[in-house]
Amino acid sequence: MRHAIFLVMAIFLAATTAPILSVAQQKPTPPVIDVAIPAPFPEAKATFDEAVDILKRESYNAGLNDEIAYFSALKGILRQISPANNKEISTIWPPETDKLVRSNIAGRIGSIGIRFLHDPNQGTAVVSDVMPGTPAERLGMKTKDVIEAIDGVSLRGKSTNEIADMIQRPVGTLVSLDFQRGKKKMSAAIACEEIKIDDVRGEMIDGFGLLRLRYFSESTADDFARAMAEFKETKARGVIIDLRNNSGGLFQNALQIADQLLKKDAIALYTVGRDGSPQRYMTGSDGDVKTPLAVLVNRESGSASEILAAALRGNKRAVIVGERTIGKATVEKMVKLKNGYTMKFTTAALYGPDGVTWQNTGIAPDREVAMEPTEVAAAFMEENPSVRTAKDKQLAAAMAELKR
């Protein structure tokens, strides 16, 4: 049996077939993904088989076989049908990778419980966050600790993803760290545990609620609701939703959060599938429409982050501060194949409440304030709120907007 996960749906939203409004209605939007070949390709299947036979006999790679050929061809097809600005959106991965992907979607992973900033020039990973209640916190690790080696292997030459794989492993696996705090060299071994990723973290700063969303997992909308309730109890003057460096996740969680913040029957989103028929998604209940909101975005904000930002701005519910976003306005579906591999591919295009897509262009902020993504992460390592606000120009700008 094939198991499918849609990376956008929202069962609480009313989906209706409806015309796309505004600019898109007057001037049809071109296809989000344009798939074409330079000329007709007659007898396609027979020609493909012929080409593979020739390559197996005569190409330099003597190890080429049917397994490699068909896997490579499928990857090529998926790449071809991906958007031009992200040729890896449609892809395929093996069973062991699928476990990791689904753990991230569920918001639970085997890890020691840290986030880090990768410095490829120094060949180190600087701890940017220690998650509460994790092995790393119990060990006493702190932000700004500099990890130089893991399991005796230097991090020099390692990519960010490779380092992440080294500290995110099956539960019970020991991870040995060599790190430095100031001038003091330290070593420790920590066992990975299953941890709930704190994708939502709230705090009060200068009378405002600051909600940092790092990813949209299965629990994000519920965690967001709890944090908003706490801000209401403390009588926050307004709330800043920080979507910077958030590349997305489950789209239904972005829509569920929009539902918490918009009036009933507000247009949150349009999708257009392969048949060209727009589906309009309406909010299903009255949300909090009184708390002043600002949303922080940057060039690393994408996918579900853009859905939430577009829904709030399209309904004039929040001011957007920061930099133009990634520009990913497509819906992906994950299907588990019979051989255990999982395939992800695009099924629809996304449009904001105004009927305009942000594919390729991104979402432009109402107030533009430039900062490097690494500067954003470094600012959050500051425990003193005054120091952090002084370093974080985008956060300071959002607070200024809410004070107006």
N, C-alpha and C positions, 0 to 999 in steps of 0.2 A: 504494500500500500504506500502511496506517495503522501508525504506530509507537507503541507504548504503553510507558510507564514507570510501574510501580507505586511509589508512595512508601512502601510497606511490603511486604516479603516477606523471607524469609530461607531460602535453600535449604539451609543447614546445620542448620536447626531441623526437628524432626519435628512436622508439623502433623497433629493428629487431631481428629475430631469428638468433642466431649465436652460434658457439661453445665457451665454456669457455676456455680461453687460459692458457698458462703457466703451473704451477704446477698442477692445477686442471684437466688439459687436460691429463697429463701423469699419474696421479694417482687419480681416482675418489674420490671425497669427500663423506664421509658417510652422511646419512641423518642428517639434522640439528636437527630434532625432531624425536626421535625413540619411536614409540608407540607400545607397545607389552604387552601381558599378559603371565603369567607363564606357562599356559597350555590351551588346548582347552576348551571353555565354551559352551557346547551344549545347544540347546533350550534356547537361551539367553533371548529373550523377556518374554517367559513364566516363566523362572526361576526368572527374575527380578520381575515380578508381584507377584510371589509366595513369594519371600523374603520380599517385601513391605507389603503384607498382614500379614505375621507373625510378622513383626516389629510393625505394627499398633496394633496388638492384644496383644503382649507380651513384647515389649521393655519397659524399665524404663520410657522413655519419653511418657507419656500418651497423650500429645498434638499432636503426629505425625498424620498427615493426608495426603491426596493425594497432596495438594498444597505444603506442606513442602517437601514431598518425591520427587516430580518431580523437584522442584526447586533445591533441594540438589543434585539430580542426574545430572542435567544439569551442575551445578557448578563443579561437580566431573569430568564430561566428558571434560569440558573446561580446567580444571586443568591438566588432563591426557595428553591433546594434546598440552600443553605449553612446551617450552624448559626446559631442566633440570635445568638450572641456573636461571630461573624465572618462577615459577609455577603460577604466577598471571597475565601473559601477556594475556592469553585468559580468559575472565571473562564475567560477566553479571551484569547489574545494573538497578535500578528502574528509573522511569521517572524524579523524582526530581533531582537525581544525573546526569541524562543525560543533563539536562539544564545547570548544572555547567560545565560539560565536554565540551559541545559545545560552551559555552561562552569563555572558555579558548582557544579552537581552534580558535575562532574568534578574540581572543586577547582583549575581552571586558568582564569585570566582575563587579559585585557590590561589592565595597570595600571602605575602608577608605584611601588606597593608600600607604601602607608601606610593606616592606619586613623585615624579622627578622631572627635572629639566636636564636635557642631554646637552653637554658641551663637547661637540666633536673635535674642536681644536685642542682641548685639554685631555680628551679621552676619559671623561668622567661623567657621572650622573649626580646632580645636586638634588637632594631631597627637598621638594617643594611643599609637601603635605604629608603628615602622618595621620592616617585615619584612626579615629577613636575606637578603642576596644580591640585592637589588632595586635598580632605578635610584635610588630615594629614599635608600637606605643609601649607595650609592656617591657620591651628591651630598653626603652629610654631613648630611642632615636629621635632626632630633632630636625626641624627644617634647617636648611643650609649645611647639613652634614654632606660631605663630598665622598661618594662611593667611587673607588678606584678600580676594584676588582671584585668579581663574583665567582665563587668556587675556584679561586686562584687564577681565574682568567682575566687578564687586563681588559678594560672596556675600550681601550684605544682601537679605533678602526671599526667598532661595533655601531650598528644603526640603532635608532630609537626603538624600533620594533624588536630587534634582537635583544636589547637590554630588557625590554618589557617581558619577553618570553623567559628570560633568566630569573626573574623574580615572581613570575606568575606561573605556578606549576601545580601538579596534583597535590591534594591535601596530604600532609604528613611528610612531604619532601623537604629535606634540609637545604637551606640556602646559606652558604658561607659568604660573609661580606668583609671586605677590607675597606675601611672608610676613615676619613679624617675630619676632626672637629677643631677648627682653628689650627693650631700647630700639633695637636695631639693625634697620634695614629691609633686606630682601634680596630679590633677584629671581633666578629661574633657569628654564631650559627643560629638561624631561626627556622623553625618548622612552619611550612605553609599551612594555613587554615582556610576553611570556606568562610568568606567574609561577605557581608552585605555591603555593596559599594555605596558610599554616601554621595549619590549623584545630586542630592539637594542639600545645601548647607545654608542655614539662615543665621543672621546676627543683626544686632542693632548698631547703627553707626550714626552719630550726630542726630539722633532722633528719627532716623529713617530705617526702615527694614531693608536689609540687603540679602537677596536670595540668589545664591550662585547655583546654576544648573550646569553640571558638567556633561551630562548625557541623558537621553530619554530612554530609560529602561522601563520594565513592567510596573515598578513601584513609584515612578517619578511623580505622577499626578497625585497619588495619595500623600506622598511626602510633601508635595507642594501645598496641598490643602491644609495639612497640619501646621506647616510653617506660617502660612497666611493667618490661620486662627490665632497663633501665638502673637503675631504682630498686631492683630486687632486688640488682643488683651492688653498689650503694652502701649496701645494708642499711638502707633507709629504715624508720623506725619505724612508718610507716603512709602511706597515700596519700589526698590530698584531690582529688576530681574536681570541678572547678569548671564548672558548667553555667549560670552566671549570664549573662544577656544573650544566651543561645543559643536562638534561636527554632526550631531544628529542622534539617530537611534530610532525608536518606535514612534511613528507618526501619530498613532492614535493617542499617545500620551500628550503630545503637543496640542492636539485638538481638545482633549479632556481639560487641559489647563485653560485653554481659551474659553471653554464652556464655563469655567469657574469665574471668569472675569468679564463676560459680556452679557448683555440682555438676552432674554429668550427670543428665539427666532431671528437672531442676527446671522448674517452670512459669514461663515468662518472660512470657507474654502470652496473652490471648484476643482473637480478633476475631469479630464477628458481622456477617454480610453481609445482603443484601436478603431472603434466604430465612429469616432468623432462626436459622440453625444455627450454633452457636458452634464455632470452630476453636481448638484449644489448641496453643500452640507450646512445645515442650520443648527444653531445651538439649541439644546433641548430644555434648558432651565435658566431662570434668572440667576446670574452670578453677582459677584461684588462689583458694582459699577461706580462706587463712590471713592474708593481709595485711589489717590493720585499715583500713576504708574510711569516709570521710565524703564526703557529696555536698553541694555548695553550689548552691542554686537561688534564684531571685527571681521577681518578677512578669513578667520578660521571658523566662523559661525556658518553652519550649513544645514541643509536638509530639514529635519524637524525644528531646528532653531529658527529657520527662515519661515516655516509655516506659522509658528507662534507669533513672530514679529510681524508678519504680513497680516495675520488675523487681527491683532491688536491695533496696528496702525490703520488698517483699512476701515476699522470701526471707530477711528478717532479716540481710542481708549488709552493710548500710551505715546509718549514722545520717544523716538529712537535716537540713541546717541552712540557715536563711535565711528566705525569705518564700514565701507560697502562689504556685504557678505559674499560668501563663496559663489552662489548662483547655481544651486542644484534644486530644480523644481520638477522632480520626477518621482514616481512611485515604483518601488521594487517589490518583487515577490520572491520568496525562497521556497524551492521545491526539493524535497529529498528524493533522489533517484533510486531505482531498484538496486543498484550496485553499492549503495551507501554514500555516494557522493551527493553534495548539495549544490544546486544551481540557483543563481540569483539573476533575475532579469527584469527589465523595465516593463511595466504594464500600463502606465498612464502618465499624463503631464499634469502639473499643478498650476493653478491660477489663484491669485488673491481675491478678496472680496470685490475689488474693482474690475475683475475679469482680465487682469494683466499678469502674465507669467514673469518670473524673475530668473528663468533659466538663462545661464551665461552672463546676464547683466548683474545679478545679485540685487540685494535690497539696499538702497542708498539711505543713510541716516538722515534724520531731520536736522541734527547738529553734528557736523563732522569734526572729530578729534582724532588725530593720528597717534598711534602707539604701536610699537612692535609687539607681537604676541608674547615674546619672551619677557618683555617689560611688564606685561600684564601679570604673567605668572610670578615674576620676581616681586612685584608689589604685594601680592597676596601672601608672600612669605613673611611680611612685616606684621608682627603681633600688635604693635602700637597703632591704633586707628588713625591718629593724626599723621604719623609718618607714612602710613599706607596711602592716605588720601593725598598727601603732598606728592607722592611718587606716581599715583594713578590719576592721570589727567582726565581720563574718560569717566571714571567714577566721580571725580570732583565736578565735572561738567553736568553729569546726570543729577547730582544733588542740587546744583545751581538751578537747573531747569525746574525741579520740584519745589524750590523755594520761591519761584516767581508767583 
